[in-house]
Amino acid sequence: MIKRSDVYFGVACIVVLLPFFVCRPLYEAFLWATMHHPFMMAFLKFGILSTAGECIGCRIRTGEYVPKGFGVVPRGITWGFLGMLITAAMTIFSTGVPAVLAMLDITPTEGTYADLLKTGILTSRSGYHVLAAFAVSVFMNCLFAPVFMVLHKVSDTHIMEHGGTIGGYFSRVEFGRIFTNLDWETIWNFLFKKTIPLFWIPAHTLTFLLPPEWRVLFAALLGVMLGVFMSLAARGKR
């Protein structure tokens, strides 16, 4: 059932996002900041959009966007730093995987992958670029995504155990205990075995088909889906 809070949340999303599409100077400022301050912008994009995704996940799971003890600020900080980590990972894999393909004598027929990093695969009709985007997505999701998901789950548990408070967030993280007590059955059977091959690999293939200035933003929007997946996993477990 649609609640008044759903309307407020939808209006807030429109108010935040719409100006970037209708105001040309604001859009150009966004592109400039993304190119010149990639990590700062990654922090903001993931801190806002992915935290919103977790709020949506809570709405699915509990009926409220921000239940007691949720900790919007701590989650926003966590997502900000995770966004910076994702930005670094995207750069590492998007430059390293084509080098691996070159070792296998798989190279573009026109131009280089360096050209792709500047213009985006979507501007090319070469089948190599689509293959490269898929390969980058596979490597990143098989090698980086599981570590990222577990790290996010540990942070999420730490925040909930301290009632979503700022003081609790900056307290010592009992990583060993939290890591041991994670719901590994759900993490493996749902997040790893289902969402990675069926959603994340195709979605990040599309991500690497986009121009560079839009990749991190699109990845942040995909972070909304991670919050939804976490909530669906929790509901399915119950």
Order of alpha helices (4+ residues) and beta strands (2+ residues): alpha-alpha-alpha-alpha-alpha-alpha-alpha-alpha-alpha-alpha-alpha-alpha
